[in-house]
Structure formats: structure tokens, C-alpha cells
């Protein structure tokens, strides 16, 4: 697995590979800066944790690749206001009606590129935010859980009460689960239980 911190928002785009086959998690803004390296892999799918500009802008480079996301997040992806494109006077560089969406519900499990993937529905940052548990040990947490922090809930469709409920769900994962957030450095569930004030 590789983490690329890219774009104006220092977002973490993840490449998780099994040999030459791979998935992309949250292909971010300015993905073109790492396209040469990504071209070394056969991108089988894109996983979206949520629909903000800094996590989805790179979709425009992979319009034919299947995209997995929470069924609750489509409303966010379809809105320039909710995706925050309008905040920066930009337009979404893709038509959601032309994308190959695969909608997921809480605890849906599937296999791509030999990777076992489970979606955990974690609304709060947005109404359809989710995390992905890879091979039962790696958590792609998006903007739900950071090292000693959480994602903001004051943006469109955010909800602090739902965020706290989502964190309660993540607390049940094993302490040695490695957390790969949408911003910042990796951590573990056990570490967050001790040091994260929102996670106690």
C-alpha cells in the first residue's frame, strides 16, 4: 500500500495493491501529480469515503472505473454545494449520471483485486461518510477519524451527534487495527482510545 499526500488540502490518496491489481481510495485533487506511478497498476476500483472535492476530484482521470460508496452519499456527490466545488467557484469535472457507481450499505462485504473489503457506515462528517476495513486489519477512515482528532461536522450534511455514534462503532474494532485517515498520519484504534478526546 502507498499513501500519496496531494493537492491544496494535503489529502491522503491511497493505493492498495495485490500484485499489479489495485484499488484507489479517495483519489484527490491534483491526482495528475502521481498518475505516472498509478499507471504502473491495474486500477480495478475506486473506494470513496465521502464526497468532498479533496477526496473525489481525481475521479476525472478514471471515469470508466467502478466506484464504490455509501448509498447515502450520492446526494452529496450530485451537489456542487455539498461537494464544496462551489465554495471554490469550481464545477464538478464529471457527470455523476455517467459514472459506474456501486452503492453500499453498512457492513456490506466484497472482494476486489484479491482484497477483502467491508464497508462501515460512519455518517457525521457528511450524511453518507463511511470507512473501509481491508483484510480485517486496515481501516481507511476518510475524514471520520484522524490521529487524535475527528473530521469537522459544520459542513453541509455534517452532524456531530451522528459522528459520535459513528466513533462508538469504530471503538469496537480491535486495538491493533491500523487507521489510515484522509488527512494526517496513520494511527491505531488502541492509540485513539487512549489519546483521542473524542474517542474515549
N, C-alpha and C positions, 0 to 999 in steps of 0.2 A: 504494500500500500504506500501511496505517496500523497503528501499534503502540499498543495500549492496555495500560498497566501498571495492573493492577487487583487488588483483593482483599487479604486479610491477608498474603499471601505474595509480593506485588509480582510477580505473574506476568505475562508478556507474552502477551497475546492478539493475534493478527494478523488483519487483514482485508486480503485481497489481491483487488483488483477489476480487471475488464476492462470498463470502462463500468459499467453498472448491475448486471451479474452479478459475483458474488464468491464466495470461499471463506473460511471461518474456520479458523484454525489454533489449536488448543488453547484452546477457549472456557472461560475460567477462572471461578473463584469470584467472586461479586458481578458477574456479567455484566449484571445488571439496570441497573447504573450507566451502561452505554453502549448499552442497547437502542434508545433513540431514534435514535441515529446509525446503528446497524446496520440499522434498519428502512428506511433510505434505499436499501438494496441488496437485490438478489435473491440470497439465500444458497443457492448450488447444492450445496454440500457442506461437510462438516467434516473436517479432517485432524487426527488425533491422533498426537502423537509418542510418548506413553506415557499410562498410566492413573492418575496420581496426582490426588488431589482438586483441587489448584490448577490443573490443566490440563483437567479434564473436567466440572467442576460446571455449567458453562454449557450443557451438552448439554440440560438440562431445559427450556430455552427453545426448542429446535429438535428436538423428538422425531421429526418427520417428515422430517428432512433426512438424506440418505445420509452415513454416517460411514465414513471410510477409516482403516485402522490395520493394523499388522502382525498377521498371523495368530497370532503368538506372544504377543500381549498380551491376548488375550481372557481368559485365566486371571486376569490382574491385574484387569481390569475387573469380573469377576464376584465379587471378594472385597472385603468391607468392610475386611479387614485389609490387603490388598495395595494397595488404592486409598488407604489411610490414613484413610478415613472413621471407622473405629472408634477411631483414635488421638484423634480429637476428639469421640468419643461422638455421632457423626452416622450417619445411614443414607444410602446412595446414593439420590438423588432420581429415579432412573429404573430401569426394569426392562430389563436387557440383552437379554432374550428378545423385547422389543418394538421394539428398535432396528433400523434398516436398515444393518447392517454390510456393508462391502466389505473383505474380508481381502486383504492384500498380502504378497508375498514380495520378497526382496531384488532390487533392480533392476527391479521392475515399473514400467512407464511408462504413463501415461494422460493424458487431456485433459479438463479441466473448465473451463467458462467461458472457453474460448479460451486457457487456460494449460497449458503442457506441464509435467507433474509426474512426477518419478522418485522412487521410494521407495528409500532406502538403509538397510538393516538395521544398526542400531548398538546391540546389546544391551550392558548394563553397568550403567546406571542402574536399569533394570528388564530382565526377561528378553526383553521384546519391544519395547524402545525402538527408535525409528527416526528418521531425518531425511528431509526432503523437499527435493529440488532443483527449483526453479521456473525454467522457461525457461533452464536450464543455467547460471544465474548467481547465484541467490539460494538460500541454504541455510537452511532452517528447522530449527535444530539441537536444539530442545527442551532437555532437561537433559543432553544428551551433551556439548556443547562450549559454554563461556562465554568471554567475553573474559578471557584469562589465567587460565583455570580450567576445571574439568570438574564434572559432576554427581556427587553423592555416590553411593557404592556400598554403603553399610551398611544400606540399607533393604531390605524384603522383595524377594527375587528379584534383588537387585543382585549384581554380580560384577566385581571390579576387573580380573581377567585379561581378561574379555570387553570391558571398557571400553577397555583398552589396545589390543586388537585392532581395536575399532571406530575408535579415533582413528587408527590406522595406515591404515585405509581412507579416512578423511576427508582425510588428508595428501596423497592422490593427486589431489585436486581442484585446479584452477588457483588460483594465489595470489590472483588478483583476485576470487575467489568471495566474495560478501558473506554473512556469517554473521549470522542473526537468532536469538538464543538465547531460551530460555524465561524467563530472568531476566537483568537487566543490559542493557548497551548492545551495539549491533551491533559487529562486528569483521570481519576478513577472514582467510581461510586463511593468506595470506602473513604477516600480523601475528602470528598464533598460532604459526607456525613459528619466529618469532624470539623471542617473549616468553613463550610459554606453556610452563612447565617439563614439562608432561605431553605436549606436542605436538612434542618435539624428537626 
